[in-house]
Amino acid sequence: MTDLRWGILSTARINDALLAADAADFVAVASRSLPRAVAYAREKGIPQAYGTYDALLADPGIDAVYLSLPNHLHVPWAIRALEAGKHVLCEKPLSRRADEVVEAFDVAQAAGLVLAEGFMWRHHPQVGRALDLLAAGAVGRLGLIRARFSGPVALPGDPRLDRVMDGGALMDVGCYCVSGARTLAGAEPEQVAAMRVVGGANVDVILTGLLRFPGDVLAAIDCGFALTSQYGLEAVGDEGSLRLLDPWHARSPVIEVAREGEPVERIEVERVNHYALQLRDFAQAVADGRAPLVGREDAVAQARAIEALYGAAEAPA
Ligand SMILES: NC(=O)c1ccc[n+]([C@@H]2O[C@H](COP(=O)([O-])OP(=O)(O)OC[C@H]3O[C@@H](n4cnc5c(N)ncnc54)[C@H](OP(=O)(O)O)[C@@H]3O)[C@@H](O)[C@H]2O)c1
C-alpha cells in the first residue's frame, strides 16, 4: 500500500474522526486563517500549517487531500485539488447536483487521480454482512426499505442551516438514508417523491422521501434537524425483516433478523473504525489504480437521487 502524505482542507470538527482513526499520515492542514491553522496543527500534532487552501495545494509534498469544507465548496475545491495533482477524499455529500459530480470525476479521470465520496458507513463490515443475509434470503423477497437519520441542529450560522451553503437535512443526514436505500436495494431509484418542512436560512429541516427501485422495491426515508436523534436502516421482505440498529455511526453494530414465527435473531458484528477502513480503501485504490468503494458510479447515482428528491420536495404544490 502507498504511504500517502495527506493534507486537510479546513479545521472542521469532523477532522477529529479521521485523525483519531490513526490510519493515515496527515502532514499538513490549511485554514482560511493562518493563526487558526497554526494553532490547530499544534493541537493535533500536524507538522505543517497553511493560511490558505491554495498554499496547501501548491505543496509538492502532499499526495492526497481530505476535504472537509461546507457542502457548497466540495466540488469547487475537489476540482482545484485534482488540478493541483492531488488525490481527493471529499466528505459527503459531494454535491446535490449530479452534473457537478460528473465533472469532478471527469477531472479526476483525466488526471489519473482517485476521487472518493466520504461515506464512511459503507466501509463497516455490518453492511457486507447485511447484504450477505439479504442475498441468502433472510427476509425472503425484499419489498420495502426504511431508513432514518435525524438529530437536532439549531445554532444560527451553522452551514447546515444555510441554503446558500447547500445545507439542509437531506444533504447532511438524509444522504445516508439515500445511500442506505440504494445499497440495500442494490439498484438506483426509478422514481421518487418527497415533502419537506423549511426552516433555518431556507433549508429542509424535516424531509421525508419515497423511492421506487426496479423489481417493485420501495423505500421510505426520513431525516431532520427539527427532530430528536434517530438512526435506523431496515429491509422488509415477505418472510422477515432485517434491521441495522446503528447503521451510520456503527458504534454498536448489531443486526436483528426477525422471521415469521421465529424469535428475533441478534447478530453482533465486530466493532471496527470505519473511518480507518475508508482511509485504507482509498490508499489501496491509489496503490492498485482501482476505483475506491464509493467512487464515480456510486457518487454520481447518489447525487442523481438527491437531486431528484430535492426536485420533488421543492416542486410547487
Ligand atoms: N462522514 C462523517 O461522519 C461526517 C460527519 C460530520 C460532517 N461531515 C461532513 O463534513 C463536512 C464538514 O462538516 P463539519 O460539521 O465538520 O464542518 P464545520 O465544523 O462547520 O467546519 C467546516 C470548516 O470549513 C471551513 N470553511 C470554509 N469556508 C467556510 C464558510 N464559508 N463557512 C464556514 N466554514 C467554512 C472552516 O475551516 P477554516 O476556517 O479553518 O478554513 C470550517 O472549520 C460537511 O460536508 C459534512 O457533511 C461528515
The ligand as a Gaussian input file, in Angstrom:
#p B3LYP/6-31G(d) Opt

LIG

0 1
 N      -18.573000      11.457000       7.482000
 C      -18.947000      11.939000       8.645000
 O      -19.014000      11.235000       9.650000
 C      -19.275000      13.401000       8.762000
 C      -19.666000      13.914000       9.993000
 C      -19.863000      15.294000      10.099000
 C      -19.742000      16.102000       8.975000
 N      -19.406000      15.556000       7.787000
 C      -19.262000      16.401000       6.595000
 O      -18.042000      17.106000       6.724000
 C      -18.159000      18.420000       6.229000
 C      -17.751000      19.373000       7.334000
 O      -18.664000      19.264000       8.405000
 P      -18.299000      19.834000       9.875000
 O      -19.583000      19.893000      10.614000
 O      -17.162000      19.071000      10.446000
 O      -17.836000      21.306000       9.474000
 P      -17.529000      22.559000      10.384000
 O      -17.057000      22.134000      11.733000
 O      -18.666000      23.510000      10.247000
 O      -16.257000      23.133000       9.642000
 C      -16.218000      23.494000       8.291000
 C      -14.877000      24.157000       8.052000
 O      -14.869000      24.667000       6.722000
 C      -14.087000      25.850000       6.658000
 N      -14.856000      26.848000       5.902000
 C      -14.520000      27.359000       4.697000
 N      -15.415000      28.244000       4.266000
 C      -16.361000      28.320000       5.223000
 C      -17.540000      29.073000       5.365000
 N      -17.932000      29.930000       4.417000
 N      -18.263000      28.906000       6.475000
 C      -17.912000      28.044000       7.434000
 N      -16.779000      27.288000       7.364000
 C      -16.016000      27.432000       6.266000
 C      -13.792000      26.276000       8.096000
 O      -12.421000      25.988000       8.342000
 P      -11.291000      27.122000       8.247000
 O      -11.903000      28.389000       8.727000
 O      -10.247000      26.586000       9.139000
 O      -10.846000      27.213000       6.837000
 C      -14.636000      25.351000       8.969000
 O      -13.959000      24.960000      10.134000
 C      -19.603000      18.574000       5.755000
 O      -19.653000      18.404000       4.373000
 C      -20.348000      17.441000       6.459000
 O      -21.432000      16.952000       5.684000
 C      -19.172000      14.240000       7.668000

